[in-house]
Amino acid sequence: MTSKQQTEVEAIVGPAVARTGFDLEGLTVTKAGRKLLVRLLIDSDDGVNLDDVAEVSKAVSKALDEADGIGGPFAEAAYTLEVSSPGIDRPLTEPRHWRRNIGRLVAVHIGEEPVTGRVVAANERGIELEVDGSRRSANYAELGSGKVQIELK
């Protein structure tokens, strides 16, 4: 799929996902045999459950079907739609990702320095981590992408 087609699909899918109250975190369209596979990753501050996935699937299917009626990106091709939430291994790159992981242990580079700490606060400017008993603040421009560390309790 060309970047123009990808942009066209995103222009249809993005608003449908937003209307259901979720953020579109990822969109890929790949060839799977004779069909196309449209894979969406959605998230929200409240997380995602199976009912949410069903709701978003219906909204996105309806939007794609309406677009296909007027020559949309899948008017000539069959597709399979998959909707899921990002896994724990998703990189933390947006302020909302950090906000949704308050309380979790993360690894991140602040500038060139690798840091592991617990996210204690996140706002539109940056984050605050607890690192070895002390607090450390960083703005988003200083941060690399963070990664949640799995903790077994």
N, C-alpha and C positions, 0 to 999 in steps of 0.2 A: 504494500500500500504506500502510495506516495505521501509526502508530507502535506500536500494540498488536501488529499483525501482524508488524512488523519485529522487535519484541522477542521474539515467539514464535519466529520463524525463528532469531534469534540464540541463543535458549535451546536449540534443537535442534542447530544447526551448531557453536556454540562448543565444547561438550564433545567432539564428534566430531573437530574439528580438534586440540584439546588432546591427545586420546588418541593421535594420530599423532606428537606431539612438536613441534607447530608453534604459533605464535601467530596468532590471527585478527587481522589488521591492518585489515581493512575488509570490510564486507558491504553490498551494495546489491541491492535487488529492484526491477526496473523492468518495465514492460509493453513487449513487443516483438512487435507484431502480436497474434496470438491467444494467444501464450504469455507467460510471465513469464521474465525473465532474472535468474538469481541469480548475482551476481558476488562472488567471495571473493578477498581478498588475504591471503596467508599469508607468514610469514617465520620464520626461526630464526637462532640465532647462527652456524650453519654454512651459511646461505644456503638456496636452494631450487633443486632441479634437476628435470628432467622426470619422473624416477621418483617424486620427492616429490609432485609435482602429481598424478600418477596415483593414488598411495596416498591422498592426501587426498580426491580426487574420489570414489574408491570408498567411503571411510568416510562422507563427507557424504551421498552418494547413498543409502547404506544407512540412515543415520539419518533422512533425509527420507522415504524409502519406508516405514519403520517407523512414523513419525509419521502419515503419510497413511493408514495402515491403521486408525488410531484417530481419524480426523477432523482430521488436521494441516492446516497452512496451505495445502498444495497438493493436498489431497484432491479438489478440484473443478476444478483448473486444471493444465494442462501447463506444464512449465518446462524451461528449458535452464540447465545449471550450467556456469559458467566459473570456473576456479581459476587464479590466477597470483600472482606475487610483486610487491611494490611496485616502482616504478621508482626511478631515482636521484633523481627530483624530489620524492619523498615528503618532506613536512616532518618534521624531527626533533623530536618532541614528548614522547617517553617516554624514561626512562633506558635502556631496551634499545636504542632507536634510536641514541642517542649511543654506547653501548658497541659496537654493530655497525659503527660508522664511525670507530673509532680509526685514526689514520693518514691520514685524509682531510682535505682542506681544506674548511672550512665558513664560511658567512656567517651571523651571528646578531646579534640585538640583546641587549646586556647592559644592562638598564635601558633607557635611551633611546639609548644609544650603539651605532652599528653597528660590528661587529667582524668581521674575517675572519682566521681562523687555522686551524692544524692541530690536530685533536683528539689529544691525547697521553694522556689518561686520562679515564675515566668510571666513576662508581660510583653508588650509590643516592642520594647527597647532591647531586652536581653533576659538573661537568666541569673539565678543565684544557686550556687551549689554548696553543699556541705561536704568539705574535703578534710578528712582526718580531724574532725572536731572543730574546724573553723569554717567560716563562710567565705565564699569567693564569688564575686560578681563578674559577669562578662557580657558585653553587648554582642548582638548577632553578627556584626561585621568581623569580630575577633574569632568566632567559632567556626570550626569545621563541622561536618555533619556528625551528629552524636549517634551513639548506638546503645540501646538499652542492654544492660547486663543481666543475664538470667541468674536469679538467686534461688537457691533451694533451701527451704526452711524446714 
